[in-house]
């Protein structure tokens, strides 16, 4: 968690509470084409990294403003078809007993979409009129949202990757993104929630209030689920932080020291 090491604690809780927190927003607010500008570094609002930063903040302005948004994701298990529902229920039962499911990210495979958007250690957005590149520090992983008017290829020509192919369009100040071509061996969560290659993601990115970026992800997979369901993620703009190098293989407890090459 390299970003968290950038701040050290020095101010008292009393001092922090007496000053209103600053709300940082990307500048300029819009690009030359008039679309909202979201370029910069973002971290999950009210997430693990933000909790560490708030606890150790050296300046009152670094303490996050309280959230006025209730972020709630759907529970998909009631929408799952057989035999996927029974398999997932068994994985959850074992997890509750301390037996975690197989997780490809523990072996340094990319998280895939939509799990990539958890963004545990933050993400960097680089935006141009033709595309938005989103890079996660955890993983690391990068996806590109194309805004140049291209169309998705026919299903029989799609290339299945961890990030898939994302094509976006602007609906006013809301960015609508359709993603297809996602590998089915990249799980949706750490509990082993699976999907098929027919999964399609529809995202709606918006800024509900200054400095907050909302990603509403609708998961549609007619093979595994009976109806679409939603994942909601909220991020806070942090221009004082930046993307750091994360090498999974250097910190993977599941890899034996004997498996690492010697200098």
Secondary structure, 3 states (H helix, E strand, C coil): CHHHHHCCCCCCHHHHHCCCCCCCCCCCCECCCCCECCCEEEEECCCHHHHHHHHCCCCHHHCCCCCCCCCCCCCHHHHECCCHHHHHHHHHHHHHCCCCCCCHHHHCCCCCCCHHHHCCCCEEEEECCCEEEEEECCCCEEEEEECCCCCCCCHHHCCCECCCEEEEEEECCEEEEEEECECCCCCCCCCCCCCCCCCEEEEEEEEEECCEEEEEEEEECCCCECCCEEEEEEEEECCCCCCCCCCHHHHCCCCCHHHCCCC
